[in-house]
Amino acid sequence: MNNFNVSIGGNSFELNEIIEFLAKIYGPNYFDAKRVQGAILRNEPTTKPGNFIIARSQQYDLIGAIRIVERKIVLGSGILYCGGISSVSVHPDFRGHGIVKAMMEIAHDVMNQCNMDLAYLHGRRALDGYYTQFGYHGINRYLDLEIISTHPEKEMIEVVAFSEKHLENIMNMYNETYASLTGSIVRDKSLWGFLLSKMIEINRQANLFECFDSQSGDLIGYFVIDGHRVIELSLPTVYFPYFLSLIKKLNLTHISIHPQHPFYAYARSTMSTCQHERYSLDGGYMGRILNKYNLLSKICPDICSRALSIELKNKTLQLFGYELEMESGKIKEACEPDDIVFKTERSAIRCMLGIDRLENNLEVYMNKDKPWLTCLFPLTGFHTSSWDEI
């Protein structure tokens, strides 16, 4: 018999109680942890009672919590409605009693009721392997481009700290650069406000800087650094050579941005670098498909577009128990076996998000009568900025 009760935050929900609990769990310095947790929970735009799963003892003491963070993630030309799992915590005296499992089950029920497409989380390195028991698998690779040497160019970029008056411009720059990069978070003004509040209120290393043309004085872009790493960048390509000089001047040593970001490709082709990457199937950024029909409907336009580009007419794709008509884009329940069979959920999520190629994944079976299947699911370089870590 369980000596705890798990429920969705409701009328009895107390944000201060949650903050106090998380501060004691996450420490090690209680006062610093309380400031950090308070800043995050009070500023995060989707903080509300219904997005908290809490566990209480028989004496009604708070002994566990999970926070659902609502986000939208770019997937090709579509947008996934996602639930991020965060603040997973259990009181030390109650660990090992299945509390996390009970909370995760309710969290998934909440996300399904909200018609979310994908659940995701970020597991710390020390917890690699822990979240696979809940159906989560690695959906990101960790790219770190170490800068060995650069060729100095004329200094054309002036750098200043972020100013609130330029927020609209920077939001537009982000959208122009990241709207087509799979895995990027869709940011509205409230989410930008949250990221900036974390930067200011929480003593983190991530900092946002604005770029101006040193001759015209025009605002031309921005970048975010974390320690000695560039983790986000929006800048016209004509300024790329000058940004390399700026990197050297600022003693930045690594670039950790989306692998299909134009500057990433430029840096690799114009200077001496060393690429470090870590693939993680059981840690780091991890995902779980919540609704396969929803996921299929989101990637359907891109599948059909690729099919038409190779002149596939009057063809159908059987996937996840559904039939997709290539020409019309209609989805209906299938009468035929799937053309692509995934032996594991891990292979399904990694191929559907464009992390693995179908033909390179040994856990995938494909209909040999349809050799064009591989053309419909290319690599997308799925990558989420570390600034968006929940």
N, C-alpha and C positions, 0 to 999 in steps of 0.2 A: 504493500500500500504506500502511495506517494505521500511524503510529509510536506508537500508544497502544492501551490495552486498557480497555474499560468493563465493569464488573461490579456486582453487588449486594453491599453490605457483608456480609461473612460472618465466618468465624473469624479472619481477619486484620484485621478492622475495629478501628481504634483511634480512640476519640472524641477523645483529646488531639491526635492528628495532624490530625483534621478541624478542630478549634478553632484550632490553630496556622495551618493553611492559610488558613482564612477570615479570620483576623485580619490576615494579610499582604495578602490580596486586598482586603478592605473598608476597612481603615485609616480615615482617613489616619494617625491615631495608633495605632501597633501595640499599645501596652499597653492603651489604652482599648478598642480593638476586641477584643482578646483577652478582656478582662473581660466585655464585652457578649456576645460569642459563647459564652463559657463559661457565663454565666448562662442564656442562652436554651437551649442544647443540653442542659445538665445538668438543667434544670427542666421542659422541655417533656415532657408525659406520654406522647407517642407516639415519643420518641426511642428507636430500636432499630436494630441493624445492617440488618435487612431494609428499613428505610425510607430508606436512603442508597444513592444510585447514585454510584459513584466511578470516576474515570478515572486510569490510571497510565501513565507513559511506559515505554518498553522497559527503562529502568533501574529500574523499579518506583517511581519518585518519584510522589507524588500531584500530579496536574496539573489535576484537575477534580472537582466535586462537585455533587450535587443532593440536597436533603432533601425527603422526602414527609411532610407533616403531616396526620394523620388528624383530620377534623372532621365533625360532623353539622350540617346546615343546615336550618332550617325552610322548608318549601315548602307553604303552605296548611296543611292538616291533616296533611300527610305530613312525613317527615324524610328528607333526602337524605344518603347516606353518601358523603363527599367526600374527595378527596386534594388537599391544598394543595401546590403546588410552591414550594419556598423554597430559599434559600442557593445559587442558581444561580451557579456560579463556575468560571472557567478561568484557569490561570496565563497571564500576559501573553505569554510566549514561545510558547504553543501555541494562541493564538486564531486563528480563521480556518481551522481544519482540520476543522470538522464535529464537534467534541467535544460541544458542547451538543446538537446534533441526535441524536447517538448516545446520550447520556445520557437525553434526553427520551423517546426510543423505548422504552428499557428501563423508565423510570419509568411510562409508560403501560401497558406490559405488566404491571408489578407491580400497578398499581391495578386493571387488568382482572381479574387473577387473584384479587384480594381482593374482587371483585364490587362495586367502587365505582360510583356512579351518575354522578358529576361530578368533573372535575378543575378546579381553579381556582388562580389566582395573583394577585399584585399587582405589576404592572409600574411601575417608576418613570417619571415624566414624560419623562425623557431617553431612555427605551426605548420610547416609543409606536411601535407598528408592528412591533416586533421579534417578539413572540410570536404574531402572526397566522400566521406560517409553520408553526407547530406546531398550528394549528387552534383557537387561543384567540381569543375575541371579548369585547368589553366587556359586562359584566353588571351594572354599577352606574352610577348617576349620582351626582354629587357635589353635595349640597345644603348650602348654607350660609345660614342665616337671620340676616342682620345686624340687630341691634336698634337702631332709631333712637331710640325714646323709650318710656318705660313710665309707667304711672300708679302712684304710690306707694301701698302698702297698709300696714295695720298689720302690724308685724313679729310673725309667729306661728311662725317656724321658727328653731331654733337649730342651728348647723352645727358639727360636730366632725370631726376626722380619723378615718379608719377604725380600728375596733378588731376584733381577731381574734375576740373573744367574740361578735360579732354576725354572723359570716359566714353561719351557717345562715339567719338572718332575711333577709339581703341576697340570698342565693341564691334564696330563695322569692319575694322581691320581683321579682327579675329574671325568674323564670319566669312570674309573673303578668302582667308587662308585655310581655315579648318573645316569649312562646311562640306568639303568633298573628301576629307580624310577619314576613312572608316575607323571607328572607335572613339572619335572626338565627342566631347560632351557639348550638347546644345546649351548655350548660356544666354539667359535673359538678364535683364537689369538686376533683378533680385539676387540671382546667382553670382553675378559679378560683384555685387555689394558684399556678399558673403565671403568671397575669395579675398577681397580687399580688406575686410574686417579681420580675417585670419592673419593677413600679412601685417596689419597694424597692431592688433590687440594681443596676438600670440607671438612671442619672440621667436619666430621661425627665421630660417635663412632665406626663404623665397622672397625676392624683391622684384618689383615691376619698374621698368625704366622706359622712358620715351626717347625716340630718335628724331632728330631734326636735321634737315639739310643745313650744313654749316654756312653755305653761301646764301641760299634764299631764305632760310629761317623757317621753312615749312615743316610741319609735322609729317613724317614719312613712315613711321612704324613704331614698334615697341618690342621689348623682349623681357623675359622673366629668367632670373638666375636663382639657383639653389646651390649655395656653396660656390664651387668653381665650375658649375655646370650651367649651360644654357638649356632650359627645359621648355621654353616656348618662344616663338618668334614670328612676327609678321612684318615683312619688309619687301618693297619692290625689288625684283631681281637685279635691276641696274645697280643697286647699292650693295649687292652681295660681296664684291671684292673689298669694299671699304669696311664692311662688317667684320671680315676676317682680320683686318688690321686692328679693329677695335677690340676683338677678342684677345689679341696678344697684349694690347695696351692695358686691358683690365685684368690680366693674369688669369683668364678663364682657360681651363684645360680640357673640358669635355663638352660634347653636344649630345643631349639626350632628348631628341624630338622624333616625331613620326618619321618612319623610314621612307615614306613617299612625299615628305615635305620637300619642296624644291631646293631649299637651302641644304638639306641633308645630302642630296645628290650632288649639289654644287661643291660642297666641302670635300666630299670623297673624290671628286674628279679634278680638283685644283690644288690640293695640298696634301702633305704627307700625314696620314692618319692611321690609327689602329682601331679596328672595330671590335668591341667586346659585346658579346650577347649571351644571355642566359635564357634558355627555354625552360619553363616550369609547368609541368602537367598537374602538379599537386600543391602549388603554392602561388604566392603573388596574386595578381589579378585573376580571379576565378569566376566562372559563370555557370548558370544552370538554365536550360530552356524551360520556361513555364508553360507556354502555349505554342505547340508546333504549327497549328493552323495560322496563328497570328504572325509567327516568324516567317512562314512561307508567303503569306500575303504581303509582308513588308519587302521581301526580296524579289517578289514576282515581277515587278516592272523591269528590274535589271536583268533577270533571267530572260524575259521575253525580248528585251532589247538586244541582248547578245545573240539570241536565237535568230532574230531577224537579220542581224548583221552577217550571219553565215548562211542566210537564205534557207532557214528551216521553216517550212510552211506545212500546215496541216499535221504538225507533230505534237505529241503530248509527252508530258513528264509525269511519272508516277512517283510520288514521294510522300512519306509520312502518312500513307493511307489516303492521299488525295491525288486528284488528276489535274494537272495544269495544262491548259490549252495554250500553246506557244503564240499563236496568232492573235487570239482575242484576250488572253490574260485571265480567262475565267478559271475559277478553282471550284471543284466539286469532289464529292466522295468518289474514290477510285473503285473500279470493278476488277482491275488487273493488279498483279503483284507489283511492289515497288521496283522501280528501275535502279534505285540506289538504296542499298541496305547497309545500315550502320550496325556493326556488331556491338558497339558500346555507345553510351550517351556522350562519352568523351569525344569519339570520332565525329559524331553528329554535330556537336557544337563547334568544334574546331574547323570543320569543313564548311558549315553554313556561314560562319563569320569570316571565312576567307583566311584563316590562319594556316591551314594545311591545304595542299592540293589533293583532290580526290585520288589521283593516280599514285600519289606518294604515301597515302595512308593505308597501312596494311590491314586496318580494321574496317575497310570499306569493300563491298561487293557491288559491281556495276553490271548492268545489262549489256552483254557483248554485242547485241544487235543494235545498240545505240552508241556508236563510238564517239559521237559528238557531245556526250554528257560532260566530259572534262572541260569543254569550252564554256560551259555555262557557269562554272564556279571557279573563277581565277583567284589568285592570292590578292588580298587587299591591304596587307600590312597593318592589320588591326592593332591600334596603339592608343592608349589613354594617357594623357598628360599627367605627370605626377603632381601637378598643381591642383588637379581635380580629385586627388585621393580623398575618399570619404572618411 
